Each structure stands twice: as structure tokens, then as C-alpha cells.
Amino acid sequence: MKARMKVTKEVEIEKIIIAINVRYVGDDEDDDVPRNFPLLNGSLWKATVMVDSGQIEEWPGGEARNLFCKVCDSGAYTLIDGDGEIVVQREGYVPNGIVPGKYGDYVDLKINSDGVIENWPTHPDLSDFFDDGE
């Protein structure tokens, strides 16, 4: 007889992949993000961030930038362990316990020229990714 059971496993979360659709991309100051914003591909902004430091892995360097936009309950947020394996992915509301912003609708990143998110939380909260029973 086979049975299914939940197993609780402790893992070390090393990275988060943030993939958000930017609503207003353009050359106007009223746009959320300019077309030449690093890591922007069309309207998709995707970055891999080290959880402990807020360092963006792919950041080209050289220029500090701010990313502030309303993502309207969209986006994918993926936690990665030390072996590069996906632990869990969440779609929809922004998990503001780890991704700076407000109300689950906004992303607000203050990125320095080295690609470090300066307003990254000192103690990231991952509770948005896990149910109480997990």
C-alpha cells in the first residue's frame, strides 16, 4: 500500500529570481522604467539576487539606478537553494518581506553602481512563500 506524506526539510535559501512585467517602458520621465534599464528585455525585468546581501548577479555595473513600479499582482518570484535548485516559486503579489516595495503591488529597488540593492532587508522574511503548515 502506498501513502503520501508531507516531509519538512530545512534548506538554505541563497537566491531569489525576480521576474516582473513593467507596465510603462519608454523614454518619457513618466514611464516606470526607461528602455535602456539594465536587465530589461522588452517589458520583462528579470534579476537574480543574493538573499543575504541584495547583490544582483547579472548587474552590468557602472551606474546606480532606481526601479520603482506597480506590478499589479503579477510577476514570478523564485527561491533558489545553494545547489541551484528551485525551492519554491510564487506568482502574483510581490513578497514584500524580501522584495522591497509596499502593499504586495509595488517593487522599489535602490540599486547602487555595483548592483547591490541598498534598501534590501537585513533579515528577509520568506513567510509569503510558505503556508503555515509547511
N, C-alpha and C positions, 0 to 999 in steps of 0.2 A: 504494500500500500504506500502510495506517495502522498506527501503533505507539503504544503508551502508554509514557510515561516519567515518572519522578518528577522534580519540579523543587524544588530547595531555594530558599526565599525568606526573606529576613530581614524580619521585621515588628516594629513597636514595639507591645508589649502595653500597653494603657492601663488596662483594667479587667478585673475578674473578677465575674461574676454568680454568687452563691452561692444555691442553692435547696435547702433541706433540709426534710425532714419531721420535725417534732418529735413524739416518741412520747408524751410526757406533757405536755399543756397543761391548765392548770386554775388553781384558786385556792388550792391547798394548797402549803405550803412544800416538800413532797416532789416536786412537779411540776418538770419541766425548765424550763418557761417559763410565766409567767403569761399569762392570756388577753389582757391589755392590753399585751403586749410590742410595741414598735414594729415594723412591717413584717411582723407575723404575720397571716396570713389563714387561719383555720381551724387546720390543723396545719402549714401551709406557711410557712416563714420564707424570704423572698427579698430579697436586697440586692445592689446594685451597688457595688463597692468599687474605688476608685482604687488601682492596684497600687503606685505609688511612695509613696503617703502613708498608705494604710489608711483614707482618708476614705470613709464610706458616703454615697453621693449623696442618698438619699432620707430620711436620718435627720431626724426632726422637731425634734430639739434639745431642750434644756432639762433632760434627765435622763440621768445616767450609768447604764448597765445592763451586766450580765454575761450572756452567753449561754454556758452550758456544757451540752452534751448529747451523748449517744451516738446516732449516726445509723444504726448497723447496716448499713454497706455500702450506704447509699442516698444520694441527693442528686445534683444536677447542678451542675457547676462549668464555667462557660463563659468562655473568654478572648476579650476584645474588643480590636480594634486601634483606632488613633487615628481611623479613619474610621467607627467604629461597627459594623464588620463582625465577624462571628463568625470567629475563627481556628480554634478547636478547642473541643469540648465533651467532658467526661469525666463518666461516671456511675459510681456505686458508691463505692469507697473515697474518703475525704477526702484531697485532695492537701495533706498537712500541710507540704509545703515552702513553701506560700504561705498556706494557711488554718491559723491557729493551732489546735493541738489535738495529739492523740497517737494513734499506732498505726493511723492510717487510719480509725478508728472514731469519734473524738471531735472536736467543734468546741468551742473555748474562746476566746471573744472578750470582751475587756475594753474596752467602748465608753464613751468619755467623753461629756459632755453635748453636745459639738459633733459627735458622730458619728464621731470618729476612733477606730479600733481601736488601743489603746495597746500591745498586745502583737503588733502586725503586724510581720512580719520586715523587718529593714533591707535585706536582699538576698534577695528572694523567689526560690525555686527552682521553676522550671517544668518540671523534668525528668519529673514524673509525667504530663505531658500529651503527651510525645513519645517515640516509640520511639527506640532508639539510632541507627537508620538514617535517621531523619527530620531 
